[in-house]
């Protein structure tokens, strides 16, 4: 009697979502033949990368390799997935090699919509960096700040929801302000926002008043915050209310799921991927699961914590489905720490459960840092954020 072949699971994407899912699946059922498709030799983490921009953290501290993942029996395939053949259950790689799967997990992160803001494309990003994918763009923005004269204007353009890391632009403004306060105190920061409210707004604004009085100005959509066009050669940002010329411009464009999501047919007209909130299986393509920033998560924001939490739930669901068992209904948690200075942290937390086909926030189960907390608590939260980063990178990459 022939032994039944081991189930095959392929994960596309080696970030927090993909790496966490691959390790969780392999740990829960070592018999499963696992492959992680990720062309890069290492992952560059976005959380804490704003501290790199501010010059208080090294880029090397953001790099994580796949050696531990490989040691656990997961095959790291250092190639790019170029298409999916769902009827045959195969992933096609750039060299036309095909990987068969019983279940596929797609964790492609985001792509930037360079078609969304007139004048802003990949070439313009070399003059007005987005720095929304950690790496060379992060260092470019840092170099521009270092080269800027004291008294220069830094302009940050923020997109409408949804996008990766909703509090991220405001943490970035805070840490840039920390750098400017120390090195170029006559400089200012202007935030042009496509929204009229943002995550942890009262906490950020209270922190700005305490730490950087008069340095940061935020303009919401109703008052002309929406950027309608840019001129990269002059670093000019235009809105319906006028234009702003920056010494340093950070343009964070709208986003969508990574390109393979569209090629796989799991992204809808919004550019994001609708999923079953219990299993994270695509609502468009069977046997394919989507996790992390690419997924439509209902009330659950796009963050590294979310990616890791969804990866664990998805891993358990994949194993249950491979065994022919019903997946359990999950409860997911997200916590997001933001730094306003190296020793000043704030946080927001939420608990989420499936409801009406989406992930809904459990009322009363989350919350934010206290608005009137003393400095000692802010310092503790900054330390908690560092500890969280160490924990999540250990879970994802070992």
C-alpha positions, 0 to 999 in steps of 0.5 A, spaced: 500 500 500 503 506 497 503 512 503 499 518 501 503 524 499 505 529 503 500 535 502 504 541 499 503 548 501 506 554 497 507 561 500 508 567 496 512 573 499 517 573 505 515 579 509 511 578 516 505 575 513 508 570 509 514 568 513 510 567 519 505 563 515 510 558 513 513 557 519 506 556 523 504 551 518 511 547 518 511 547 526 504 545 526 504 539 521 512 538 519 509 533 514 507 538 510 512 540 504 513 547 504 516 552 499 517 560 500 517 564 494 521 570 495 526 573 490 530 577 495 535 574 500 533 578 506 527 582 508 527 589 510 522 591 515 518 597 515 516 598 523 521 602 526 524 604 519 522 611 521 527 611 526 532 610 520 530 616 517 531 620 523 538 618 524 536 614 531 537 607 528 541 603 523 538 600 516 542 594 518 537 593 524 532 592 519 534 586 515 532 579 516 534 573 513 531 566 511 536 562 514 532 560 520 526 558 516 530 554 511 533 550 517 526 548 519 525 544 512 522 550 509 524 551 502 526 558 500 525 559 493 529 565 491 525 567 485 519 571 483 512 568 482 510 571 475 503 567 475 498 562 478 495 557 474 489 555 479 485 550 475 492 546 475 494 548 482 501 551 480 505 557 481 509 559 475 516 562 477 520 567 473 524 561 470 518 558 468 519 552 473 512 550 476 511 549 483 504 545 485 500 546 491 494 543 495 493 550 498 497 557 496 498 562 501 499 569 497 502 575 502 505 580 497 504 586 501 503 592 497 504 596 490 504 603 490 499 606 485 504 611 481 498 612 477 494 616 482 497 623 483 499 626 476 506 628 476 508 622 481 511 616 478 517 612 479 522 617 476 519 622 481 520 618 487 527 619 486 526 626 487 520 626 492 521 619 495 515 615 498 520 611 503 513 606 504 517 600 502 523 600 507 530 600 503 534 605 499 528 610 499 528 610 506 536 612 506 534 617 500 529 621 505 534 621 510 540 623 506 535 629 503 534 631 510 541 631 512 542 635 506 537 640 507 538 647 510 536 649 517 529 653 516 527 648 510 520 646 509 519 638 509 512 636 506 509 629 507 503 628 503 498 622 506 493 618 502 486 616 503 485 610 507 486 604 506 493 604 506 499 600 509 500 602 517 495 608 518 499 611 524 505 611 520 505 618 516 504 621 523 510 617 526 514 619 521 513 627 522 514 626 529 521 623 528 523 627 523 521 633 527 526 630 533 531 630 528 530 637 526 529 640 533 536 637 534 540 639 528 535 644 524 531 647 529 528 653 524 525 648 520 518 646 519 514 640 517 507 640 513 502 634 513 498 634 507 492 629 508 487 626 504 483 625 510 479 629 515 482 625 521 487 620 522 489 614 527 491 616 534 490 623 532 489 626 539 495 623 542 499 625 536 497 632 536 498 632 544 505 630 543 507 635 538 504 640 542 509 638 548 515 636 544 515 640 538 511 646 539 510 650 532 514 645 528 508 641 525 502 643 521 497 638 519 492 640 514 486 635 513 482 634 506 476 639 507 482 645 508 486 643 502 490 637 504 489 633 498 494 633 493 492 633 486 499 634 482 506 634 484 512 637 480 518 633 482 523 638 479 521 643 483 518 639 489 512 643 488 505 640 491 499 642 489 492 642 492 485 645 490 487 651 495 494 652 492 501 650 492 507 648 497 514 648 495 518 643 499 525 643 501 524 635 502 518 632 499 515 625 502 510 623 497 506 617 500 501 615 494 495 610 494 496 603 494 494 596 492 495 589 493 502 587 490 502 585 483 502 577 483 495 578 487 492 581 480 496 576 476 493 571 481 486 573 480 485 574 487 484 582 487 478 585 485 476 592 482 479 596 489 486 593 488 485 589 494 483 582 496 477 580 499 477 574 503 473 569 508 475 572 515 475 565 518 480 562 513 483 568 509 481 563 503 480 568 497 473 569 495 475 569 488 479 563 487 479 557 491 484 554 494 488 560 495 489 564 501 491 572 502 494 575 508 497 581 510 497 588 507 494 585 501 487 582 504 481 586 505 481 586 513 474 589 514 476 594 521 482 590 522 488 595 519 494 594 515 500 593 520 505 588 521 502 586 527 495 584 523 500 580 518 503 576 523 496 575 527 492 573 520 498 568 518 497 564 524 490 564 523 491 562 516 496 557 518 491 553 522 485 554 517 490 551 512 492 545 516 484 544 518 482 544 511 488 539 508 485 534 514 478 535 511 476 538 518 472 545 519 476 551 521 475 554 528 472 561 528 478 566 530 479 572 534 485 576 532 488 582 536 492 588 533 497 593 537 500 598 534 506 602 537 508 609 534 514 613 536 514 621 537 521 621 540 526 615 541 523 615 548 516 617 547 511 612 545 503 611 544 499 605 542 492 603 539 490 596 540 483 592 537 480 585 538 477 583 531 472 577 530 468 575 523 462 578 522 457 579 516 463 576 512 468 581 514 473 582 520 469 587 525 472 590 531 469 587 538 466 593 541 470 595 548 475 590 547 481 595 545 483 602 546 489 607 546 494 610 550 491 615 556 491 622 553 494 624 560 499 619 561 505 622 564 512 622 561 514 615 564 508 611 561 510 614 554 517 612 555 515 605 557 511 605 551 517 606 547 520 600 550 514 596 549 514 598 542 522 595 541 520 589 545 514 588 540 519 588 534 524 584 537 518 579 538 515 579 532 521 579 528 523 573 532 516 569 530 517 571 523 524 570 521 527 566 527 
